[in-house]
């Protein structure tokens, strides 16, 4: 985008993303149009005209998995008169700006969890769904999880795509507005510190690996590298996590700590384009539909290039 970020002073923890809307046109109006083109108007719906309340009492990534799916089916929700009230935990998510990017106000409202009614359905990837638990391959678990969400909305057996890797054509518009330094990356590195105990994060070792890779490849990181202002960083450019999703659709490789900023990368375009997903996580974490490898905190970062094949 080759532009100066707007000045906005905001104290936040360094491992979280500063937020700022992209310049240049009404992105959200065009996002809605892209959504509508992405769904067939002949979809059979079994229930109409109701209001559904969902709540997630957990971290950023948990909410993103939920909201991203709801955002993608907003045209169908609008057509059938279904309204969603989504409640999030304001203790874990002190600023809802990242969540708002996945809220279509025509059919959804976003509110702090303390306002949730007693009948709100809890959405958490830690719960077992149809025999699959969170440690099942992630791209097997979430189709079942999303089917459960559809059932709560009266939309089960409606032909809606429940894949983890949803088609999100609006990401291409976001991508085209990005600064060239974030385009056609060799490696997108998601180095946000995990907040849910997924990985024992060795910050110094991880950042040393990032610096070494930056000398040989075109890379960008999600969080700043201490002592290095030359590596493009989405945090420093005040980009949203949704923008990271757009960046991922044209990257060759993803190296990521399993944390919230990885969630927007689960798109159909990224699935088709990325050659390999290298994910640092200490708990079981598998994929069946993409070329991926899970590495534990004991991994010797000096050998990372062996996986870039």
C-alpha positions as a Markdown table, in Angstrom:
| # | Residue | x | y | z |
|---|---|---|---|---|
| 1 | Unk | 0.0 | 0.0 | 0.0 |
| 2 | Unk | 3.0 | 2.2 | 0.4 |
| 3 | Unk | 1.4 | 4.5 | 2.9 |
| 4 | Unk | 1.9 | 6.0 | 6.2 |
| 5 | Unk | -0.1 | 4.5 | 9.0 |
| 6 | Unk | -2.5 | 6.9 | 10.8 |
| 7 | Unk | -1.2 | 8.0 | 14.1 |
| 8 | Unk | -3.0 | 6.2 | 16.9 |
| 9 | Unk | -1.5 | 5.9 | 20.4 |
| 10 | Unk | -2.7 | 2.9 | 22.2 |
| 11 | Unk | -1.1 | 0.9 | 24.9 |
| 12 | Unk | -1.2 | -2.8 | 24.2 |
| 13 | Unk | 0.9 | -5.8 | 25.0 |
| 14 | Unk | 3.6 | -6.2 | 22.4 |
| 15 | Unk | 2.5 | -9.7 | 21.5 |
| 16 | Unk | -0.9 | -8.5 | 20.5 |
| 17 | Unk | -1.8 | -6.8 | 17.2 |
| 18 | Unk | -2.3 | -3.1 | 17.0 |
| 19 | Unk | -5.4 | -2.5 | 14.9 |
| 20 | Unk | -6.1 | -0.1 | 12.0 |
| 21 | Unk | -8.4 | -0.2 | 9.1 |
| 22 | Unk | -6.9 | -0.4 | 5.6 |
| 23 | Unk | -7.2 | 2.7 | 3.5 |
| 24 | Unk | -8.5 | 2.9 | 0.0 |
| 25 | Unk | -12.2 | 2.3 | -0.7 |
| 26 | Unk | -15.1 | 0.8 | 1.1 |
| 27 | Unk | -13.6 | -2.6 | 1.8 |
| 28 | Unk | -16.4 | -3.9 | 3.9 |
| 29 | Unk | -19.1 | -3.0 | 1.3 |
| 30 | Unk | -17.2 | -4.9 | -1.3 |
| 31 | Unk | -16.6 | -7.8 | 1.2 |
| 32 | Unk | -20.4 | -8.1 | 1.6 |
| 33 | Unk | -20.8 | -8.3 | -2.2 |
| 34 | Unk | -18.1 | -10.9 | -2.4 |
| 35 | Unk | -19.8 | -12.9 | 0.3 |
| 36 | Unk | -23.1 | -12.8 | -1.6 |
| 37 | Unk | -21.5 | -14.0 | -4.7 |
| 38 | Unk | -19.9 | -16.9 | -2.8 |
| 39 | Unk | -23.1 | -18.6 | -1.8 |
| 40 | Unk | -25.8 | -20.1 | -3.9 |
| 41 | Unk | -29.3 | -18.5 | -3.6 |
| 42 | Unk | -30.8 | -21.9 | -4.1 |
| 43 | Unk | -29.5 | -23.2 | -0.8 |
| 44 | Unk | -32.3 | -25.0 | 1.1 |
| 45 | Unk | -32.9 | -23.7 | 4.6 |
| 46 | Unk | -34.9 | -25.6 | 7.1 |
| 47 | Unk | -35.7 | -22.8 | 9.6 |
| 48 | Unk | -36.2 | -19.0 | 9.3 |
| 49 | Unk | -36.8 | -15.9 | 11.3 |
| 50 | Unk | -35.1 | -16.7 | 14.6 |
| 51 | Unk | -32.4 | -15.2 | 16.9 |
| 52 | Unk | -29.5 | -17.3 | 18.1 |
| 53 | Unk | -27.1 | -16.4 | 20.9 |
| 54 | Unk | -23.6 | -17.8 | 21.0 |
| 55 | Unk | -20.9 | -17.2 | 23.7 |
| 56 | Unk | -17.2 | -18.0 | 23.8 |
| 57 | Unk | -15.5 | -17.6 | 27.1 |
| 58 | Unk | -12.0 | -18.1 | 25.8 |
| 59 | Unk | -9.1 | -16.6 | 23.8 |
| 60 | Unk | -8.8 | -14.7 | 20.6 |
| 61 | Unk | -8.2 | -17.8 | 18.4 |
| 62 | Unk | -11.3 | -19.5 | 19.7 |
| 63 | Unk | -13.4 | -16.5 | 18.9 |
| 64 | Unk | -11.8 | -16.2 | 15.4 |
| 65 | Unk | -12.7 | -19.8 | 14.5 |
| 66 | Unk | -16.3 | -19.1 | 15.4 |
| 67 | Unk | -16.7 | -15.6 | 13.9 |
| 68 | Unk | -14.9 | -16.3 | 10.7 |
| 69 | Unk | -17.4 | -19.1 | 9.9 |
| 70 | Unk | -20.4 | -16.9 | 10.8 |
| 71 | Unk | -19.1 | -14.1 | 8.8 |
| 72 | Unk | -18.8 | -16.3 | 5.7 |
| 73 | Unk | -22.5 | -17.4 | 5.9 |
| 74 | Unk | -23.9 | -13.9 | 6.6 |
| 75 | Unk | -25.6 | -13.7 | 3.2 |
| 76 | Unk | -27.6 | -16.8 | 4.0 |
| 77 | Unk | -28.4 | -15.6 | 7.5 |
| 78 | Unk | -29.7 | -12.3 | 6.1 |
| 79 | Unk | -31.8 | -14.0 | 3.5 |
| 80 | Unk | -33.5 | -16.2 | 6.1 |
| 81 | Unk | -33.9 | -13.5 | 8.8 |
| 82 | Unk | -31.6 | -15.2 | 11.2 |
| 83 | Unk | -30.0 | -12.8 | 13.7 |
| 84 | Unk | -26.8 | -13.7 | 15.7 |
| 85 | Unk | -25.9 | -12.3 | 19.1 |
| 86 | Unk | -22.3 | -13.2 | 19.8 |
| 87 | Unk | -20.8 | -12.8 | 23.3 |
| 88 | Unk | -17.1 | -12.8 | 24.0 |
| 89 | Unk | -15.1 | -12.7 | 27.2 |
| 90 | Unk | -13.9 | -9.1 | 27.6 |
| 91 | Unk | -11.2 | -10.3 | 30.1 |
| 92 | Unk | -9.4 | -12.4 | 27.5 |
| 93 | Unk | -10.2 | -10.0 | 24.6 |
| 94 | Unk | -9.9 | -6.5 | 26.0 |
| 95 | Unk | -10.2 | -4.8 | 22.6 |
| 96 | Unk | -12.8 | -6.2 | 20.3 |
| 97 | Unk | -11.4 | -4.5 | 17.2 |
| 98 | Unk | -10.0 | -7.8 | 15.7 |
| 99 | Unk | -13.3 | -9.5 | 16.3 |
| 100 | Unk | -15.3 | -6.7 | 14.7 |
| 101 | Unk | -13.6 | -7.4 | 11.4 |
| 102 | Unk | -15.6 | -10.6 | 11.3 |
| 103 | Unk | -19.0 | -9.1 | 12.2 |
| 104 | Unk | -21.6 | -8.1 | 9.6 |
| 105 | Unk | -23.8 | -5.7 | 11.6 |
| 106 | Unk | -26.8 | -6.4 | 9.4 |
| 107 | Unk | -27.1 | -9.9 | 10.9 |
| 108 | Unk | -24.7 | -10.0 | 13.9 |
| 109 | Unk | -24.1 | -8.1 | 17.1 |
| 110 | Unk | -21.0 | -8.4 | 19.3 |
| 111 | Unk | -21.3 | -7.9 | 23.0 |
| 112 | Unk | -19.2 | -8.6 | 26.2 |
| 113 | Unk | -19.9 | -12.0 | 27.8 |
| 114 | Unk | -21.4 | -10.6 | 31.0 |
| 115 | Unk | -24.5 | -9.6 | 28.9 |
| 116 | Unk | -25.1 | -13.1 | 27.6 |
| 117 | Unk | -28.5 | -14.8 | 28.4 |
| 118 | Unk | -28.6 | -18.2 | 30.1 |
| 119 | Unk | -29.6 | -19.9 | 26.9 |
| 120 | Unk | -26.6 | -18.8 | 24.9 |
| 121 | Unk | -24.8 | -21.7 | 23.3 |
| 122 | Unk | -21.2 | -22.1 | 24.3 |
| 123 | Unk | -18.7 | -22.4 | 21.4 |
| 124 | Unk | -15.3 | -23.7 | 22.3 |
| 125 | Unk | -13.0 | -25.9 | 20.3 |
| 126 | Unk | -12.1 | -27.7 | 23.5 |
| 127 | Unk | -15.5 | -29.5 | 23.5 |
| 128 | Unk | -16.0 | -32.9 | 21.9 |
| 129 | Unk | -18.3 | -32.8 | 18.9 |
| 130 | Unk | -19.7 | -35.9 | 17.3 |
| 131 | Unk | -16.9 | -38.1 | 18.7 |
| 132 | Unk | -14.1 | -35.7 | 17.7 |
| 133 | Unk | -12.1 | -33.8 | 20.3 |
| 134 | Unk | -9.9 | -30.8 | 19.8 |
| 135 | Unk | -6.8 | -33.0 | 19.4 |
| 136 | Unk | -8.4 | -34.7 | 16.3 |
| 137 | Unk | -6.9 | -33.4 | 13.1 |
| 138 | Unk | -8.0 | -29.8 | 13.0 |
| 139 | Unk | -9.5 | -30.0 | 9.5 |
| 140 | Unk | -11.6 | -33.0 | 10.6 |
| 141 | Unk | -12.8 | -31.5 | 13.8 |
| 142 | Unk | -14.0 | -28.1 | 12.6 |
| 143 | Unk | -16.4 | -29.4 | 9.9 |
| 144 | Unk | -18.2 | -31.2 | 12.7 |
| 145 | Unk | -18.0 | -28.2 | 14.9 |
| 146 | Unk | -19.5 | -25.9 | 12.2 |
| 147 | Unk | -22.2 | -28.5 | 11.5 |
| 148 | Unk | -23.1 | -28.3 | 15.2 |
| 149 | Unk | -23.3 | -24.5 | 14.9 |
| 150 | Unk | -25.6 | -24.8 | 11.9 |
| 151 | Unk | -27.8 | -27.1 | 13.8 |
| 152 | Unk | -28.2 | -24.5 | 16.6 |
| 153 | Unk | -29.2 | -22.0 | 13.9 |
| 154 | Unk | -31.7 | -24.4 | 12.3 |
| 155 | Unk | -29.5 | -24.8 | 9.2 |
| 156 | Unk | -28.3 | -28.3 | 9.4 |
| 157 | Unk | -28.5 | -30.3 | 6.2 |
| 158 | Unk | -28.8 | -27.0 | 4.3 |
| 159 | Unk | -25.8 | -27.6 | 2.0 |
| 160 | Unk | -23.6 | -24.9 | 3.5 |
| 161 | Unk | -19.9 | -25.5 | 3.2 |
| 162 | Unk | -18.4 | -26.5 | 6.6 |
| 163 | Unk | -14.8 | -26.9 | 5.6 |
| 164 | Unk | -12.1 | -25.4 | 7.8 |
| 165 | Unk | -10.7 | -23.9 | 4.6 |
| 166 | Unk | -13.6 | -21.6 | 3.6 |
| 167 | Unk | -13.6 | -19.7 | 0.3 |
| 168 | Unk | -13.1 | -16.0 | 1.3 |
| 169 | Unk | -12.9 | -14.0 | -1.9 |
| 170 | Unk | -12.9 | -10.7 | -0.1 |
| 171 | Unk | -9.3 | -11.5 | 1.1 |
| 172 | Unk | -8.1 | -10.9 | -2.5 |
| 173 | Unk | -9.3 | -7.3 | -2.4 |
| 174 | Unk | -7.6 | -6.8 | 0.9 |
| 175 | Unk | -4.4 | -8.3 | -0.5 |
| 176 | Unk | -4.4 | -6.0 | -3.5 |
| 177 | Unk | -4.3 | -3.0 | -1.2 |
| 178 | Unk | -1.3 | -4.2 | 0.9 |
| 179 | Unk | 2.1 | -2.7 | 0.8 |
| 180 | Unk | 4.3 | -4.7 | -1.7 |
| 181 | Unk | 6.6 | -5.7 | 1.1 |
| 182 | Unk | 3.8 | -8.1 | 2.3 |
| 183 | Unk | 3.1 | -9.5 | -1.2 |
| 184 | Unk | 4.3 | -12.8 | -2.7 |
| 185 | Unk | 6.2 | -13.7 | 0.4 |
| 186 | Unk | 8.5 | -16.7 | 0.5 |
| 187 | Unk | 7.7 | -17.2 | 4.2 |
| 188 | Unk | 4.9 | -15.7 | 6.3 |
| 189 | Unk | 6.1 | -16.0 | 9.9 |
| 190 | Unk | 3.5 | -15.9 | 12.7 |
| 191 | Unk | 5.6 | -15.3 | 15.8 |
| 192 | Unk | 2.9 | -14.0 | 18.2 |
| 193 | Unk | 3.4 | -15.4 | 21.7 |
| 194 | Unk | 0.8 | -18.0 | 22.5 |
| 195 | Unk | -1.6 | -17.2 | 25.3 |
| 196 | Unk | -3.2 | -20.6 | 25.9 |
| 197 | Unk | -0.2 | -22.8 | 26.7 |
| 198 | Unk | 0.0 | -24.3 | 23.2 |
| 199 | Unk | 3.7 | -23.9 | 23.0 |
| 200 | Unk | 6.7 | -23.0 | 25.3 |
| 201 | Unk | 7.9 | -20.0 | 23.4 |
| 202 | Unk | 11.6 | -19.5 | 23.2 |
| 203 | Unk | 11.5 | -15.9 | 22.1 |
| 204 | Unk | 15.3 | -15.3 | 21.5 |
| 205 | Unk | 15.8 | -18.6 | 19.6 |
| 206 | Unk | 12.7 | -18.0 | 17.5 |
| 207 | Unk | 13.7 | -14.4 | 16.6 |
| 208 | Unk | 17.2 | -15.5 | 15.7 |
| 209 | Unk | 15.7 | -18.0 | 13.3 |
| 210 | Unk | 13.6 | -15.2 | 11.8 |
| 211 | Unk | 16.6 | -13.0 | 11.3 |
| 212 | Unk | 18.5 | -15.8 | 9.6 |
| 213 | Unk | 15.7 | -16.6 | 7.3 |
| 214 | Unk | 15.3 | -12.9 | 6.4 |
| 215 | Unk | 18.8 | -12.9 | 4.9 |
| 216 | Unk | 17.9 | -15.5 | 2.3 |
| 217 | Unk | 14.1 | -15.2 | 1.8 |
| 218 | Unk | 11.4 | -12.6 | 1.5 |
| 219 | Unk | 9.7 | -12.8 | 4.8 |
| 220 | Unk | 7.3 | -10.9 | 7.0 |
| 221 | Unk | 6.5 | -11.4 | 10.7 |
| 222 | Unk | 3.3 | -10.9 | 12.7 |
| 223 | Unk | 5.2 | -9.4 | 15.7 |
| 224 | Unk | 8.3 | -7.2 | 15.9 |
| 225 | Unk | 11.7 | -8.7 | 16.1 |
| 226 | Unk | 13.8 | -7.1 | 18.9 |
| 227 | Unk | 16.7 | -5.1 | 17.5 |
| 228 | Unk | 15.7 | -5.5 | 13.9 |
| 229 | Unk | 13.6 | -2.9 | 12.0 |
| 230 | Unk | 14.3 | -4.2 | 8.5 |
| 231 | Unk | 11.9 | -7.2 | 8.6 |
| 232 | Unk | 8.4 | -6.3 | 7.5 |
| 233 | Unk | 6.0 | -6.7 | 10.4 |
| 234 | Unk | 2.2 | -6.6 | 10.3 |
| 235 | Unk | 2.1 | -5.3 | 13.9 |
| 236 | Unk | 4.3 | -2.3 | 13.1 |
| 237 | Unk | 2.2 | -1.5 | 10.1 |
| 238 | Unk | -1.0 | -1.6 | 12.2 |
| 239 | Unk | -2.6 | -4.4 | 10.2 |
| 240 | Unk | -5.5 | -6.6 | 11.3 |
| 241 | Unk | -5.3 | -10.3 | 11.7 |
| 242 | Unk | -7.7 | -10.5 | 8.8 |
| 243 | Unk | -5.0 | -8.8 | 6.7 |
| 244 | Unk | -2.6 | -11.7 | 7.8 |
| 245 | Unk | -5.2 | -14.0 | 6.3 |
| 246 | Unk | -5.0 | -12.1 | 3.0 |
| 247 | Unk | -1.1 | -12.2 | 3.1 |
| 248 | Unk | -1.2 | -15.9 | 3.6 |
| 249 | Unk | -3.1 | -16.5 | 0.4 |
| 250 | Unk | 0.0 | -15.7 | -1.7 |
| 251 | Unk | 2.8 | -17.0 | 0.6 |
| 252 | Unk | 4.9 | -20.0 | -0.3 |
| 253 | Unk | 5.4 | -21.2 | 3.3 |
| 254 | Unk | 3.9 | -20.5 | 6.7 |
| 255 | Unk | 6.0 | -20.8 | 9.8 |
| 256 | Unk | 3.8 | -20.2 | 12.8 |
| 257 | Unk | 3.5 | -20.6 | 16.5 |
| 258 | Unk | 0.1 | -22.1 | 17.1 |
| 259 | Unk | -1.7 | -19.0 | 18.3 |
| 260 | Unk | -4.6 | -16.7 | 17.4 |
| 261 | Unk | -3.0 | -15.0 | 14.4 |
| 262 | Unk | -2.8 | -18.3 | 12.6 |
| 263 | Unk | -6.6 | -18.8 | 12.5 |
| 264 | Unk | -7.2 | -16.3 | 9.6 |
| 265 | Unk | -4.8 | -18.3 | 7.4 |
| 266 | Unk | -7.2 | -21.2 | 7.3 |
| 267 | Unk | -8.7 | -20.3 | 3.9 |
| 268 | Unk | -9.3 | -22.2 | 0.7 |
| 269 | Unk | -6.8 | -19.9 | -1.2 |
| 270 | Unk | -4.1 | -20.4 | 1.4 |
| 271 | Unk | -4.7 | -24.2 | 1.3 |
| 272 | Unk | -4.2 | -24.2 | -2.4 |
| 273 | Unk | -1.2 | -21.9 | -2.5 |
| 274 | Unk | 1.0 | -22.6 | 0.5 |
| 275 | Unk | 3.5 | -25.4 | -0.1 |
| 276 | Unk | 4.0 | -26.3 | 3.6 |
| 277 | Unk | 2.7 | -25.3 | 7.0 |
| 278 | Unk | 5.4 | -25.5 | 9.7 |
| 279 | Unk | 3.7 | -25.1 | 13.0 |
| 280 | Unk | 5.3 | -24.9 | 16.4 |
| 281 | Unk | 3.0 | -26.5 | 19.0 |
| 282 | Unk | 3.6 | -28.8 | 22.0 |
| 283 | Unk | 0.2 | -30.4 | 22.1 |
| 284 | Unk | -1.1 | -32.8 | 19.5 |
| 285 | Unk | -2.0 | -30.8 | 16.3 |
| 286 | Unk | -2.5 | -32.4 | 12.9 |
| 287 | Unk | -3.9 | -31.6 | 9.5 |
| 288 | Unk | -5.1 | -34.0 | 6.8 |
| 289 | Unk | -5.7 | -31.7 | 3.9 |
| 290 | Unk | -2.5 | -29.6 | 3.8 |
| 291 | Unk | 1.2 | -30.4 | 3.8 |
| 292 | Unk | 2.1 | -29.6 | 7.4 |
| 293 | Unk | 4.5 | -30.6 | 10.2 |
| 294 | Unk | 4.2 | -29.9 | 13.9 |
| 295 | Unk | 7.4 | -29.1 | 15.8 |
| 296 | Unk | 7.9 | -29.0 | 19.6 |
| 297 | Unk | 9.7 | -26.4 | 21.7 |
| 298 | Unk | 12.8 | -28.7 | 21.8 |
| 299 | Unk | 13.3 | -28.3 | 18.1 |
| 300 | Unk | 16.7 | -27.0 | 16.9 |
| 301 | Unk | 15.8 | -23.9 | 15.0 |
| 302 | Unk | 19.0 | -24.1 | 13.0 |
| 303 | Unk | 17.6 | -26.9 | 10.9 |
| 304 | Unk | 14.4 | -25.0 | 9.9 |
| 305 | Unk | 15.5 | -24.8 | 6.2 |
| 306 | Unk | 15.4 | -28.5 | 5.9 |
| 307 | Unk | 11.5 | -28.2 | 5.9 |
| 308 | Unk | 11.4 | -25.6 | 3.2 |
| 309 | Unk | 11.3 | -28.2 | 0.4 |
